[in-house]
Amino acid sequence: MMTCTRSAVLALAILPLVLAGPNAATAQDWPTKNVTVVVPLGAGSASDIMARVVMEQVGRQVGRTFVVENRPGAGGTVGANAVANAPADGYTILAYGALATAHALYTKLPYDTLTAFAPVIPFGQQPLVVIASPAKYKTLAELIAAGKAKPGALNYSTAGVGSASHFGAERLRISAGFEAQHIPFRGAAEAVTEVVAGRADFSAQLATTTVQLINDGRLVPLAVSAEKRTALMPQVLTTIEAGLAADSVYPFYSGLFLPAKTPRDIVQRLHRETAQAMQAPAVKERLQQLGVEPMPMTVEEFEKFFRDDVEAAVALVKAANIPKQ
């Protein structure tokens, strides 16, 4: 009859842990310390605000502090690169929504967008509103007709090259089939002012940036760049309802990403905790105030959405002849 020594029994007991590797305990216990959330933009940006609102609640749920750090620079690539090269242990998270834009615009990146990150969950989408001066256009059809009647005569203002307003306007313009001149500014406020003054024919801006001017009658909302109407302006048609194809929609969103080799169960845990946090009444109310529309997705669905978004951004830059940076 075969017998086992005590040391042999102990060795057999710990063998599964050894084979599982060092990530097994980490994945099971995460988080055991505070977590850093990197926002590669300045304070007050859409990604920054959403990250602070949502991750504070996640911290309450798991009993740890999620510290939001702003690391702007090089169109968001500085902060993104910091996360791409961070240990894949779940303690460094990227909160961002323009990885696809950087991938399409920059000829050289310090990371591979499609292989450096593990998509976790979107916070939601902030629909863009196509705006014009009431002295110029009352409907999207009027704007498109004017653009087709005089190719290249119209212009549109944006918050800068590669901004959501830039890509949103280009997506609309290409889908509608007319030419227009791009006039970039340093931010959304200047771009909107140009439209109010009538110097720019149109722009595509966040609903929260334009809603007061629209309510005051100084701007006309021609359409919402989204698949469904925004709760902030329920009376305004989407670009699809206004007669354009689905490719007229620009999904301006923000979400969470981890380094690519992060254990899958940590990715899933962060997804579950974040999804739960976004259902908290105070968080839901704040996101609604920001004009954030929910984007409920599984990890797998967000992975596909992200890949599709990267491909669409590359195609848009090529179709619109946007110069590479």
C-alpha positions in Angstrom: 0.0 0.0 0.0 1.4 3.4 -1.1 1.7 6.1 1.6 2.2 9.9 1.3 4.5 12.0 3.4 3.1 15.2 4.9 5.4 17.2 2.6 4.2 15.3 -0.4 0.6 16.1 0.4 1.4 19.8 0.9 3.2 19.8 -2.5 0.1 18.3 -4.2 -2.1 20.9 -2.5 -0.1 23.9 -3.7 0.5 22.5 -7.2 -2.6 24.0 -8.8 -1.6 27.4 -7.5 1.8 27.1 -8.9 0.5 26.0 -12.3 -2.1 28.8 -12.3 0.7 31.4 -12.0 1.1 34.6 -9.9 -2.1 36.2 -11.4 -4.4 33.7 -9.9 -4.4 35.2 -6.4 -4.4 38.7 -7.8 -7.5 38.0 -9.9 -9.3 36.5 -7.0 -8.6 39.2 -4.5 -8.6 42.3 -6.7 -8.5 45.1 -5.6 -6.3 44.8 -2.5 -5.0 48.4 -2.8 -6.0 51.7 -4.4 -6.3 51.9 -8.1 -5.1 54.6 -10.5 -7.4 55.8 -13.3 -5.5 57.6 -16.0 -7.4 60.3 -18.0 -5.1 61.4 -20.9 -6.9 64.7 -21.1 -7.1 67.8 -18.9 -9.4 68.3 -16.0 -13.0 69.1 -17.0 -13.0 67.1 -20.2 -15.8 64.7 -20.8 -13.7 61.6 -20.1 -12.4 63.3 -16.9 -15.9 64.1 -15.5 -17.4 60.7 -16.3 -14.4 58.9 -14.8 -14.6 60.9 -11.5 -18.4 60.4 -11.2 -18.4 56.7 -12.0 -15.2 55.5 -10.4 -15.9 57.2 -7.1 -18.9 55.0 -6.8 -16.9 51.9 -7.9 -14.5 52.7 -5.1 -17.4 52.8 -2.5 -18.5 49.4 -3.8 -15.2 47.6 -3.5 -13.8 49.5 -0.5 -10.8 51.1 -2.3 -10.0 54.5 -3.6 -9.8 55.0 -7.4 -7.5 57.9 -7.9 -8.1 59.8 -11.1 -4.9 61.2 -12.6 -4.9 63.6 -15.6 -2.0 63.0 -17.9 -2.6 65.1 -21.0 -0.3 65.4 -23.9 0.3 64.5 -27.6 -3.4 64.1 -28.4 -4.0 61.8 -25.5 -1.2 59.4 -26.4 1.0 60.2 -23.4 -1.6 59.0 -20.9 -2.7 56.1 -23.1 0.9 54.9 -23.5 1.4 55.0 -19.7 -1.5 52.5 -19.3 -0.4 50.4 -22.2 3.0 49.9 -20.5 1.7 49.6 -16.9 1.7 46.2 -15.1 -1.3 44.1 -16.3 -2.6 43.6 -12.7 -5.7 45.8 -12.7 -4.3 48.7 -10.8 -3.8 51.1 -13.7 -6.9 51.9 -15.8 -7.4 54.1 -18.8 -10.6 56.2 -19.0 -10.8 57.6 -22.6 -12.8 57.6 -25.8 -10.5 58.7 -28.5 -8.1 55.8 -28.9 -9.5 55.2 -32.4 -9.0 58.8 -33.4 -5.4 58.8 -32.4 -4.9 55.5 -34.2 -6.3 57.0 -37.4 -4.6 60.4 -37.2 -1.1 59.7 -35.9 1.5 58.0 -38.2 3.6 56.8 -35.3 2.2 55.8 -31.9 4.2 54.3 -29.0 1.7 51.5 -28.7 -0.4 49.3 -31.0 -4.0 50.4 -30.4 -5.6 47.1 -31.2 -3.3 44.9 -29.1 -2.2 47.1 -26.2 -5.5 47.5 -24.5 -8.3 45.3 -23.1 -11.7 47.1 -23.5 -13.8 46.8 -20.4 -16.9 48.9 -20.5 -18.2 52.2 -22.0 -19.5 54.9 -19.7 -21.9 56.0 -22.4 -22.2 58.2 -25.5 -22.6 61.9 -25.6 -24.5 62.7 -28.8 -23.3 65.6 -31.0 -25.9 68.1 -32.2 -25.5 69.6 -35.7 -26.1 73.3 -35.2 -26.5 76.4 -37.4 -27.5 80.0 -37.0 -31.3 80.5 -37.4 -30.5 83.2 -39.9 -29.0 80.6 -42.2 -30.7 77.2 -42.0 -33.8 75.8 -40.3 -33.4 72.1 -41.2 -30.7 69.6 -42.1 -32.1 69.3 -45.5 -31.6 73.0 -46.2 -28.0 72.7 -45.1 -27.3 69.7 -47.3 -29.0 71.4 -50.3 -26.9 74.5 -49.9 -23.8 72.3 -49.6 -24.6 70.5 -52.8 -25.6 73.6 -54.7 -22.2 75.3 -54.1 -19.6 72.6 -53.5 -16.9 73.8 -51.1 -18.6 77.1 -50.4 -19.8 76.1 -46.9 -17.6 75.9 -43.8 -17.9 74.3 -40.4 -16.2 75.2 -37.2 -14.7 72.6 -34.8 -12.8 72.4 -31.5 -9.6 71.4 -33.4 -8.2 68.7 -35.8 -9.2 65.3 -34.5 -11.8 66.6 -32.1 -15.2 64.9 -31.8 -16.7 68.0 -33.5 -14.3 67.5 -36.4 -14.9 63.8 -36.9 -18.6 64.3 -36.3 -19.0 67.0 -38.9 -16.9 65.0 -41.4 -19.0 61.9 -40.8 -22.1 63.9 -41.5 -20.7 65.7 -44.5 -19.5 62.5 -46.2 -22.7 60.7 -45.6 -24.8 63.6 -46.9 -22.5 64.0 -50.0 -21.4 67.6 -49.9 -18.1 69.5 -49.6 -17.3 72.0 -46.9 -14.2 73.8 -45.5 -12.9 72.9 -42.1 -12.2 75.8 -39.7 -10.5 74.5 -36.5 -10.4 76.4 -33.3 -8.8 75.8 -29.9 -12.0 74.7 -28.2 -15.7 74.2 -28.5 -16.6 77.6 -27.1 -14.9 79.4 -30.0 -16.3 77.1 -32.5 -19.9 77.6 -31.3 -19.4 81.4 -31.2 -18.5 81.3 -34.9 -21.8 79.6 -35.7 -23.8 82.0 -33.5 -22.2 84.9 -35.3 -22.9 83.4 -38.7 -19.3 83.2 -39.7 -19.4 79.4 -39.7 -22.3 77.6 -41.5 -22.6 74.7 -39.1 -20.8 72.7 -36.4 -21.3 69.4 -34.6 -21.1 70.0 -30.8 -22.1 68.3 -27.6 -25.7 68.9 -26.5 -24.6 70.2 -23.2 -22.5 72.8 -24.9 -25.3 74.1 -27.1 -28.6 73.5 -25.3 -28.8 76.9 -23.6 -28.1 78.8 -26.9 -30.7 76.6 -28.6 -33.3 77.3 -25.9 -32.5 81.0 -26.3 -33.1 80.9 -30.0 -29.5 81.8 -31.0 -28.9 78.4 -32.5 -31.0 75.9 -34.4 -30.5 72.2 -33.8 -30.6 70.6 -37.2 -30.1 66.9 -36.1 -28.6 64.7 -33.5 -25.6 62.5 -34.5 -26.9 59.4 -32.8 -29.0 56.3 -33.4 -31.7 57.6 -31.1 -32.8 61.1 -29.9 -31.1 62.6 -26.9 -33.1 63.2 -23.7 -31.7 66.7 -23.5 -33.5 67.6 -26.8 -36.1 64.9 -27.4 -37.8 67.0 -30.1 -34.7 67.0 -32.4 -34.5 64.4 -35.1 -31.5 62.1 -35.4 -29.5 62.3 -38.7 -31.0 58.9 -39.6 -34.6 60.2 -39.0 -33.6 63.2 -41.1 -33.0 60.9 -44.0 -29.2 60.0 -43.8 -27.7 56.6 -43.6 -26.4 55.1 -40.3 -22.8 56.1 -41.3 -23.8 59.7 -40.6 -23.6 58.9 -36.9 -20.4 59.6 -34.9 -20.4 57.7 -31.6 -18.6 60.1 -29.2 -18.1 58.0 -26.1 -15.8 57.3 -23.3 -15.0 54.1 -21.4 -12.5 52.0 -19.5 -9.5 50.1 -20.8 -6.9 47.9 -19.1 -3.5 46.8 -20.3 -4.0 44.0 -22.8 -2.6 41.1 -20.7 -4.8 41.8 -17.6 -6.3 38.6 -16.3 -9.8 38.1 -17.8 -11.5 37.8 -14.5 -10.2 41.2 -13.4 -11.5 42.6 -16.6 -14.9 41.0 -15.9 -14.9 42.1 -12.3 -14.2 45.8 -13.2 -16.9 45.5 -15.9 -19.5 44.3 -13.3 -18.6 46.8 -10.7 -18.7 49.7 -13.2 -22.0 48.6 -14.6 -23.4 48.4 -11.1 -22.0 51.9 -10.3 -23.7 53.4 -13.3 -27.0 52.2 -12.0 -26.6 54.1 -8.7 -29.3 56.8 -8.6 -26.8 59.7 -8.0 -24.5 58.5 -10.7 -27.4 58.0 -13.2 -28.7 61.5 -12.5 -25.2 63.1 -13.0 -24.6 61.2 -16.2 -28.0 62.3 -17.5 -27.1 65.9 -16.6 -24.0 65.5 -18.8 -26.1 64.3 -21.7 -24.6 60.8 -21.5 -26.7 58.2 -23.1 -26.3 54.6 -21.8 -24.4 52.0 -23.9 -25.1 48.7 -22.1 -22.6 46.2 -23.5 -20.9 43.0 -22.4 -17.1 42.9 -22.4 -17.2 41.0 -25.7 -19.7 43.5 -27.3 -17.5 46.4 -26.3 -14.4 44.7 -27.7 -16.2 44.4 -31.1 -17.5 48.0 -30.8 -14.0 49.2 -30.2 -12.5 47.3 -33.1 -15.2 48.6 -35.4 -14.7 52.1 -34.1 -11.0 52.0 -35.0 -11.7 50.7 -38.5 -14.3 53.4 -39.0 -12.0 56.1 -37.8 -9.3 55.0 -40.3 -11.8 54.9 -43.1 -13.1 58.4 -42.2 -9.6 59.9 -42.2 -9.0 58.4 -45.6 -12.3 59.4 -47.1 -12.1 63.0 -45.8 -8.5 63.4 -46.8 -7.6 64.5 -43.2 -3.8 65.1 -43.0 -2.0 62.6 -40.8 -0.2 64.1 -37.8 
